[in-house]
Amino acid sequence: MTMLKKLPEKVLNLWNKWEIRGMVLLSLLLQTILIIFGSRRKTSGRIWIRILIWSAYLSADMVATVALGTLARSQGDSSGDSSEKANNSIQAFWAPFLLLHLGGPDTITAYSIEDNELWLRHLLGLVIQVGVAFYVFSRSWGSGILSFIAIPVFVVGVVKYAERTWVLWSSCSKSLKKSSLSHFWASSRRTGISETPLQDQQRDYLLQANVFSYISKFMMQDLVAGIFELIRSRELISKNEADGAFKVVETELGLIYDMLYTKAPLIYSRAGIILRCISSLLFVTAFITFQVKIDKHDYSTTDIAITYLLFAAAVFLEFYAFLCLVLSDWTMIWLTDEGGNGQTGAIYSLIRKLTRSERWSRSISQYNLISSSIEREPPKFLEFMGIDEMMRQMHVYRKDLNGELQGFIFKHLREKAEKIKEDLNVFDKNVRSKIIGQRGDGVLEREGLLRDYKWCTTEVEFSRSILVWHLATEVCYLDDKDASKENEASRCLSEYMMYLLVIRPNMLSKGFGDDEGYLETLRELRELRGLDEGYQRTLRELRSGESRVYDDEVFQYVWKTAKSVVRGVAVLARQLLLLEPEKRWEMINEVWVEMVAYAAAQCPWKEHTHQLRRGGELLTHVSLLMLHLGLTEQYEIKAFDDYFDELRGVSIPKILLKYVDR
């Protein structure tokens, strides 16, 4: 009878032990995933990486918290012989490691920027979880040398958890809005990159990115900069060719990503480096003491193996953090900015050889409306389940961003910036707003064709304009057999804008999200196709469809009342095909570049920061290029007295004084 009464309790204790072991190992696995893949989402747009990181991020804290609670319960219920108490004590030794897991890896502290706003919740979690871990730790006190070995590990665990909470607080919008533009001025003058011609390109790209990151971080909080900051930015970015300007921006966005989603605000500071050194020293001390002083035969072989695994993972975490620290853009910027001697130059050259140049996916997503219309329409019930959104992603493919496309975009943006400068309209907000607000009409007005194309540009919603120009571009692309750079660039931008319209509508403008026009157009394309004869038949139908002139009253009535844009495609395609091929594609290309620039100017900064964790978006790069070229309405005109007060003695560069003389 006594044996029967004790059997359930033994089984329960055994189950609890294996439950704790399983959760600790699962917590360790999730931390490993976050360590390895946490930074990969910055340079890759692959959906499986995002799903893996999302799952691990959401599960990691929960698993570690439940494991701590189970440890506390097992310690509270501990009773029995010395062997069982010994096993309980070594499992209690895992509590500081769970605190370390709750602190998270350096490569990811927040999955999205909204997580930074929850820093107060993490502060409460810090207090509670440290209390639980201390309870577990105190219950096992008196278990010999093991309790003393746990002290340095416990200290490191608390520090790591506190680091994460501090980083979340420093990256929340309220903290970021306290940033000052004086750092922008001081950094730009200290580096001297404006006074000397480009020499070491990679060095100059890093220094420019660091300078620009101060003003972009300021503007991304919807704060308003002065006109002289924009003039200064334009003078710096204009020193680069198209490829160089894009490299500066991608490096800058990498710095911004680190500030928003990782522990960079701390670990790349003097305090962070000191904490890393102390943490490494404490861990090495604890591990050596455990190896030398602990009699392994007193504990379960499985528990000893798990403890070694936890130590190994912790050492790997510290070593990986050290590598990330040394091989980062932040270190290279410090070496070029603060170093200046032969030794730092040699270290900089070595690090540059070891680091990858990849800082974002360097690819743009494409969505072809006609290709997607050929596929069978998904069942209606999928719409109610939300799976239709996922099915749209099946028609998305990615294309590498080439130098020609970068050249087209940067040339167009620089011409707009030069127009503001040459017309002496630096301070004129109306002129600046007109130039930034052009979405195809600027090119058409310059060519004297705006009157004929108003019906599909300025007189319709932006989404409707994207749809009709996308389909008309496809018709023209099929008609022209000889491909050129303009043809490929126009089609690439056309499919990219369709991708934004269908998959990322919130990036096009504030509050945009109505896809009724897209759905009606897609439905009519499927009806137009008739039998499943494919892509070429659909294009032939669009090209040979009923084509009226744009100012026909019947057409205008249908165009303004119908949701679908199919009837407008034939009219626009006919207008474009009447032009000479060279002029046609030059105009189509510039219209699309202008649409991309308009979309970049209208997109809220918050949406841009969201895309940094998805491999980056071309629209974000264009938006920052526009900001640095002075193509933004987010500024105010201040008096010089205000500048001297704000900059605290940092003088205005001479290059800006000529604008005041004018």
Disulfide bonds with the S-S distance in Angstrom:
none
